[in-house]
Amino acid sequence: MKDKLNIAMLGHKRIPSREGGVEIVVEELSTRMVKEGHRVTCYNRSGHHVSGKEFDGSSLKEYRGVKLKSVFTIRVKGLAAMTSSFFGALFCAFSRYDVVHFHAEGPCAMLWLPKLFGKRCIATIHGIDWQRAKWGGFASNYIKFGEKIAAKHADEIIVLSKSVQRYFMDTYKRKTMFIPNGVSQPAISHAQLIKEKFGFYPNGYILFVGRLVPEKGLIYLIEAFKKVKTDKKLVISGGSSDTDEFMKELKELARGDSRIIFTGFVQGQMLEELYSNAYIYTLPSDLEGMPLSLLEAMSYGNCCLVSDIAECAEVVEDKALMFKKSDVKDLRDKLQFACDHPGEVQKMKAKAADFICWKYNWNDVVRQTLALYQNVDADIAEQMKGCINSEEEAKRI
């Protein structure tokens, strides 16, 4: 394999964008690989931002050295990923790429196409997407089909959590490489925009950031918070993702409690200020891949309260508060504990940033991913800790 590679990435919505964790990962990988001297092309979906056309960026042809190509997309729920990944894969099949990197399970349904034309194909499984509540029968089955194609045809599969690694071994007897996401330590921002627009003050609110989708546990969060005795606000920041009806349900559930504030989709300085000034950050999810918002929240020095699913527990270890998944009473109790014990919250805050930035580093992620692209066995043996080689090993993890 060549020292300097020509790489294609697809499966994301678009970069630059914060429409989801996949987009953040693709941007971090592609821009850093360009800095290493590689050529990277990202195949963006056409159409509007998932949270509304008011968040559309300019139509760029290049971003921080990464070449951007827009592919035809049918903007209908369940068809957007299918059509954009088909045309992206078709372009990749007939282009001179050394590596084609598919992101997420649904787009992997088209992985066979560049593979047929001799391309080295890598798949990153960001989560078991067919389990997500927003998908109906056809979409869920199609996403699972993409998972099966990846398991059968991908040259290498990257997973972001040990639980997904076990799933692929148990389900497909397929070896995968565990390469989690990374995070960078940010500068802390003073409360300026959030104070002017929403009246938020430092340590005056509990924060959630993410897509407003059922599997994020937002119904539990609102139900639990309404029973918490505190003058702090609950700030829910994020836009819908083909889930407008669910957003209406959430706002209806929150009606009558003026402490619950929906900010809509946020990015840039507004998001930085929200992370920087939260009292605690909470992620009550039933289902996650590798929760980038959790990594970001901890990188800002936040005390975090998360559900005890493996994907969250693996990230925080003993450096955060945890509640039993889907348990409204336990979530309420942990929220009340945090509000009543600022000293304990401060202890968690003091440990969070150094811990998470040491544990998850983008430079390490890029180095390991490039080694996988180049099929460098020695590098993989040294750097790819957590590779499952047998069913017995899978059971020991």
C-alpha positions as CSV (number, residue, x, y, z in Angstrom):
1,M,0.0,0.0,0.0
2,K,1.2,3.5,-0.8
3,D,2.5,5.9,1.9
4,K,0.1,8.6,0.8
5,L,-3.4,7.4,0.1
6,N,-6.3,8.5,-1.9
7,I,-9.3,8.1,0.4
8,A,-13.1,8.4,0.0
9,M,-15.6,8.7,2.9
10,L,-19.3,8.3,2.7
11,G,-22.4,7.5,4.8
12,H,-22.4,10.8,6.7
13,K,-24.9,13.6,5.9
14,R,-22.5,16.4,5.2
15,I,-19.4,18.1,6.5
16,P,-18.8,20.6,8.0
17,S,-21.8,19.8,10.1
18,R,-22.9,18.8,13.6
19,E,-26.1,17.0,12.5
20,G,-24.9,13.9,14.4
21,G,-21.9,12.1,15.8
22,V,-21.1,10.5,12.4
23,E,-20.5,13.9,10.8
24,I,-18.2,15.0,13.6
25,V,-16.2,11.8,13.2
26,V,-15.9,12.1,9.5
27,E,-14.7,15.7,9.8
28,E,-12.1,14.9,12.4
29,L,-10.7,11.9,10.5
30,S,-10.7,13.5,7.1
31,T,-9.2,16.9,8.0
32,R,-6.5,15.3,10.1
33,M,-5.6,12.8,7.4
34,V,-5.2,15.6,4.9
35,K,-2.7,17.2,7.3
36,E,-0.8,13.9,7.2
37,G,-0.5,14.3,3.4
38,H,-3.3,12.0,2.3
39,R,-6.0,13.0,-0.2
40,V,-9.5,12.7,1.1
41,T,-12.8,13.1,-0.7
42,C,-16.1,13.2,1.3
43,Y,-19.4,12.5,-0.4
44,N,-22.0,14.8,1.1
45,R,-25.7,14.3,0.8
46,S,-27.6,17.0,-1.1
47,G,-30.5,18.8,0.4
48,H,-31.1,20.7,3.6
49,H,-29.7,20.4,7.2
50,V,-31.7,17.8,9.1
51,S,-32.8,20.4,11.7
52,G,-34.0,22.9,9.0
53,K,-32.7,24.9,6.1
54,E,-31.9,27.8,8.3
55,F,-28.8,25.8,9.5
56,D,-27.6,25.1,5.9
57,G,-24.0,26.1,5.3
58,S,-22.6,27.4,2.1
59,S,-22.1,24.9,-0.7
60,L,-18.4,24.2,-0.4
61,K,-16.2,22.3,-2.8
62,E,-13.4,22.0,-0.3
63,Y,-13.1,22.2,3.4
64,R,-9.8,22.4,5.3
65,G,-8.1,20.6,2.4
66,V,-10.8,17.9,2.1
67,K,-12.5,17.7,-1.3
68,L,-16.3,17.7,-1.0
69,K,-18.7,16.2,-3.6
70,S,-22.5,16.4,-3.3
71,V,-24.4,13.4,-4.5
72,F,-28.1,13.0,-5.5
73,T,-30.3,12.4,-2.4
74,I,-34.1,11.7,-2.2
75,R,-35.1,13.7,0.9
76,V,-37.6,11.3,2.3
77,K,-37.3,9.5,5.6
78,G,-35.6,6.2,5.1
79,L,-34.5,7.0,1.5
80,A,-31.9,9.7,2.1
81,A,-29.1,7.5,3.3
82,M,-30.0,4.8,0.8
83,T,-29.9,7.0,-2.3
84,S,-26.9,9.1,-1.3
85,S,-24.8,6.1,-0.4
86,F,-25.7,4.3,-3.7
87,F,-24.6,7.2,-5.8
88,G,-21.5,7.8,-3.6
89,A,-20.6,4.2,-3.8
90,L,-21.1,4.3,-7.6
91,F,-18.7,7.2,-8.0
92,C,-16.2,5.5,-5.7
93,A,-16.3,2.3,-7.7
94,F,-15.3,4.1,-10.9
95,S,-12.7,6.5,-9.3
96,R,-9.1,5.9,-8.4
97,Y,-9.3,5.5,-4.6
98,D,-7.1,3.4,-2.6
99,V,-9.6,3.1,0.3
100,V,-13.3,3.6,0.5
101,H,-14.5,4.2,4.1
102,F,-18.2,3.6,4.8
103,H,-19.7,5.1,7.9
104,A,-22.8,3.7,9.6
105,E,-24.7,0.5,8.9
106,G,-27.3,1.6,6.3
107,P,-24.8,3.0,3.8
108,C,-22.8,-0.2,4.1
109,A,-25.6,-1.9,2.0
110,M,-23.7,-0.4,-1.0
111,L,-20.2,-1.5,0.2
112,W,-20.2,-4.4,-2.3
113,L,-20.1,-2.0,-5.2
114,P,-16.6,-0.4,-4.9
115,K,-15.5,-3.8,-3.5
116,L,-16.5,-5.4,-6.8
117,F,-14.1,-3.0,-8.5
118,G,-11.2,-3.9,-6.4
119,K,-11.3,-1.1,-3.8
120,R,-10.2,-1.7,-0.2
121,C,-13.4,-1.1,1.8
122,I,-13.5,-0.2,5.5
123,A,-16.7,0.0,7.5
124,T,-17.2,1.9,10.7
125,I,-20.2,0.7,12.7
126,H,-21.2,3.7,14.8
127,G,-24.0,1.8,16.5
128,I,-26.6,-0.9,15.9
129,D,-28.7,1.5,14.0
130,W,-31.6,-0.9,13.0
131,Q,-32.6,-0.9,16.7
132,R,-33.3,2.8,16.7
133,A,-37.0,3.6,17.5
134,K,-37.4,6.1,14.7
135,W,-37.1,3.6,11.9
136,G,-40.1,1.6,10.6
137,G,-40.0,-2.0,9.3
138,F,-38.6,-1.4,5.8
139,A,-35.9,1.1,7.0
140,S,-34.9,-1.1,9.9
141,N,-34.6,-4.2,7.7
142,Y,-32.6,-2.3,5.1
143,I,-30.2,-1.0,7.8
144,K,-29.7,-4.6,9.1
145,F,-29.1,-5.7,5.5
146,G,-26.2,-3.1,5.4
147,E,-24.9,-4.6,8.6
148,K,-24.8,-8.1,7.0
149,I,-23.1,-6.7,3.9
150,A,-20.4,-5.1,6.1
151,A,-19.9,-8.3,8.0
152,K,-19.5,-10.3,4.8
153,H,-17.6,-8.0,2.5
154,A,-15.7,-5.3,4.3
155,D,-12.0,-5.7,4.4
156,E,-12.0,-4.4,7.9
157,I,-14.7,-3.3,10.4
158,I,-14.2,-0.6,13.0
159,V,-16.4,-0.6,16.0
160,L,-16.7,2.1,18.7
161,S,-17.6,0.0,21.7
162,K,-16.8,-3.4,23.2
163,S,-20.4,-4.3,23.3
164,V,-20.8,-3.9,19.5
165,Q,-17.6,-5.8,19.1
166,R,-19.1,-8.7,21.1
167,Y,-22.3,-8.4,19.0
168,F,-20.4,-8.9,15.7
169,M,-18.5,-11.9,17.0
170,D,-21.6,-13.5,18.5
171,T,-23.8,-12.8,15.5
172,Y,-21.5,-13.1,12.5
173,K,-18.3,-14.7,14.0
174,R,-16.6,-11.6,12.5
175,K,-13.4,-10.1,13.8
176,T,-13.6,-6.3,14.3
177,M,-11.2,-3.6,15.4
178,F,-12.1,-1.5,18.4
179,I,-11.1,2.1,17.7
180,P,-13.2,4.5,19.8
181,N,-13.8,8.2,18.9
182,G,-11.6,11.0,20.2
183,V,-12.0,14.4,21.8
184,S,-9.9,17.5,22.1
185,Q,-9.6,19.7,25.2
186,P,-11.5,23.0,24.5
187,A,-11.2,26.4,25.9
188,I,-13.8,27.3,28.4
189,S,-16.3,30.0,27.3
190,H,-17.9,32.6,29.6
191,A,-21.7,32.8,29.6
192,Q,-22.5,35.6,27.1
193,L,-24.8,34.5,24.3
194,I,-26.7,32.0,26.5
195,K,-27.3,34.7,29.0
196,E,-28.5,37.2,26.4
197,K,-30.7,34.8,24.5
198,F,-32.0,32.5,27.2
199,G,-31.1,34.0,30.6
200,F,-28.8,31.1,31.5
201,Y,-26.2,31.6,34.2
202,P,-23.1,29.4,35.2
203,N,-24.2,26.3,37.1
204,G,-27.8,27.3,36.8
205,Y,-28.9,24.5,34.5
206,I,-28.7,20.8,33.8
207,L,-27.8,20.2,30.1
208,F,-28.7,17.6,27.5
209,V,-27.2,18.0,24.0
210,G,-28.2,15.6,21.1
211,R,-30.7,14.7,18.5
212,L,-34.3,14.6,19.8
213,V,-35.0,11.0,19.1
214,P,-36.7,8.3,21.3
215,E,-33.7,6.3,22.1
216,K,-32.0,9.2,23.9
217,G,-34.2,8.7,26.9
218,L,-35.7,12.2,26.9
219,I,-39.1,11.1,28.0
220,Y,-37.5,9.6,31.2
221,L,-35.5,12.8,31.7
222,I,-38.5,15.1,31.5
223,E,-40.6,12.9,33.7
224,A,-37.8,12.6,36.3
225,F,-36.9,16.3,36.3
226,K,-40.4,17.5,36.8
227,K,-40.3,15.7,40.2
228,V,-36.9,17.2,41.2
229,K,-36.9,20.0,43.8
230,T,-34.6,22.6,42.4
231,D,-34.5,26.1,40.9
232,K,-32.1,24.9,38.2
233,K,-33.3,24.7,34.7
234,L,-33.3,21.6,32.4
235,V,-31.9,22.7,29.1
236,I,-32.6,20.4,26.1
237,S,-30.5,21.4,23.1
238,G,-30.9,19.7,19.8
239,G,-33.0,19.4,16.7
240,S,-35.1,16.6,15.3
241,S,-33.9,13.9,13.0
242,D,-36.9,12.8,11.0
243,T,-38.7,13.0,14.4
244,D,-40.9,16.1,14.4
245,E,-43.8,14.3,16.0
246,F,-41.6,13.1,18.8
247,M,-40.4,16.6,19.4
248,K,-44.0,17.8,19.8
249,E,-44.6,14.9,22.2
250,L,-41.6,16.1,24.3
251,K,-42.8,19.7,24.4
252,E,-46.3,18.6,25.4
253,L,-44.8,16.5,28.2
254,A,-42.8,19.5,29.4
255,R,-45.7,21.9,29.4
256,G,-46.5,23.3,32.7
257,D,-42.9,23.3,34.0
258,S,-41.3,26.6,33.2
259,R,-37.9,25.3,34.2
260,I,-37.7,23.1,31.1
261,I,-36.2,25.0,28.1
262,F,-35.8,23.7,24.5
263,T,-33.2,25.7,22.7
264,G,-33.4,24.0,19.3
265,F,-30.3,23.0,17.3
266,V,-27.2,24.9,18.5
267,Q,-23.6,25.0,17.3
268,G,-20.6,27.2,17.5
269,Q,-20.1,29.7,20.3
270,M,-23.6,29.0,21.7
271,L,-22.9,25.3,22.1
272,E,-19.4,26.0,23.6
273,E,-21.0,28.3,26.2
274,L,-23.7,25.7,27.1
275,Y,-21.1,23.0,27.7
276,S,-18.8,25.4,29.6
277,N,-21.4,26.7,32.1
278,A,-23.6,23.7,32.9
279,Y,-24.1,22.4,36.4
280,I,-24.2,18.8,35.2
281,Y,-24.6,17.2,31.8
282,T,-27.0,14.3,31.4
283,L,-27.3,11.5,28.8
284,P,-30.2,9.2,29.7
285,S,-30.0,7.1,26.5
286,D,-31.4,3.6,26.0
287,L,-29.2,3.1,22.9
288,E,-25.9,4.6,21.9
289,G,-23.0,4.0,19.5
290,M,-20.1,6.0,20.9
291,P,-21.6,9.1,22.5
292,L,-19.5,12.0,21.2
293,S,-21.6,14.5,23.1
294,L,-20.6,12.7,26.3
295,L,-16.9,13.0,25.4
296,E,-17.4,16.6,24.6
297,A,-19.2,17.3,27.9
298,M,-16.5,15.7,30.0
299,S,-13.8,17.5,28.0
300,Y,-15.4,20.8,29.2
301,G,-15.0,19.6,32.8
302,N,-18.6,18.6,33.4
303,C,-20.0,16.3,36.0
304,C,-22.0,13.8,33.9
305,L,-25.1,11.7,34.8
306,V,-25.6,8.9,32.3
307,S,-27.6,5.7,31.9
308,D,-25.8,2.5,32.8
309,I,-25.8,1.1,29.2
310,A,-22.4,-0.4,28.3
311,E,-21.6,2.3,25.7
312,C,-21.8,5.0,28.4
313,A,-20.3,3.0,31.2
314,E,-17.2,2.2,29.1
315,V,-16.6,5.9,28.5
316,V,-17.0,7.3,32.0
317,E,-15.8,4.4,34.2
318,D,-16.0,5.7,37.7
319,K,-15.7,9.4,36.8
320,A,-19.4,10.2,36.5
321,L,-22.8,9.5,38.1
322,M,-24.9,6.7,36.7
323,F,-28.6,5.6,36.9
324,K,-30.4,2.4,35.9
325,K,-31.5,2.6,32.2
326,S,-35.1,3.5,31.7
327,D,-35.7,3.9,35.4
328,V,-37.5,7.2,36.0
329,K,-37.3,7.0,39.8
330,D,-33.6,6.2,39.8
331,L,-32.9,9.1,37.4
332,R,-35.0,11.4,39.6
333,D,-33.1,10.3,42.7
334,K,-29.7,10.9,41.0
335,L,-30.7,14.3,39.7
336,Q,-31.9,15.3,43.2
337,F,-28.6,14.0,44.7
338,A,-26.6,16.1,42.2
339,C,-28.7,19.2,43.0
340,D,-28.4,18.7,46.8
341,H,-24.6,17.9,46.8
342,P,-22.7,20.6,44.9
343,G,-19.5,19.4,46.6
344,E,-19.8,16.0,45.0
345,V,-20.6,17.5,41.7
346,Q,-17.4,19.7,41.9
347,K,-15.3,16.6,42.7
348,M,-16.5,15.0,39.5
349,K,-15.9,18.2,37.5
350,A,-12.3,18.4,38.7
351,K,-11.5,15.0,37.3
352,A,-13.5,14.9,34.1
353,A,-11.5,16.8,31.5
354,D,-8.0,15.4,32.1
355,F,-9.4,11.9,32.3
356,I,-11.4,12.0,29.1
357,C,-8.8,13.8,27.0
358,W,-6.2,11.3,28.1
359,K,-8.4,8.3,27.3
360,Y,-9.7,9.4,23.9
361,N,-7.3,11.2,21.6
362,W,-8.1,12.0,17.9
363,N,-4.4,11.7,16.9
364,D,-4.4,8.1,18.2
365,V,-7.7,7.4,16.4
366,V,-6.3,8.7,13.1
367,R,-3.0,6.8,13.4
368,Q,-4.8,3.5,14.1
369,T,-7.3,4.1,11.3
370,L,-4.5,4.8,8.8
371,A,-2.7,1.6,9.9
372,L,-5.9,-0.3,9.2
373,Y,-6.2,1.4,5.7
374,Q,-2.7,0.3,4.9
375,N,-3.1,-3.2,6.3
376,V,0.0,-2.8,8.4
377,D,-0.1,-5.9,10.6
378,A,2.7,-4.8,13.0
379,D,1.1,-1.5,13.7
380,I,-2.3,-3.2,14.2
381,A,-0.8,-5.7,16.6
382,E,0.7,-3.0,18.7
383,Q,-2.0,-0.3,18.5
384,M,-5.3,-2.2,18.0
385,K,-5.9,-3.3,21.6
386,G,-9.2,-5.1,22.0
387,C,-9.3,-7.0,18.7
388,I,-11.4,-10.1,19.2
389,N,-10.0,-13.2,17.5
390,S,-12.2,-15.9,18.9
391,E,-15.6,-16.6,20.4
392,E,-14.0,-17.6,23.7
393,E,-12.2,-14.3,23.8
394,A,-15.4,-12.4,23.1
395,K,-17.0,-14.0,26.1
396,R,-14.1,-13.0,28.4
397,I,-14.5,-9.3,27.6
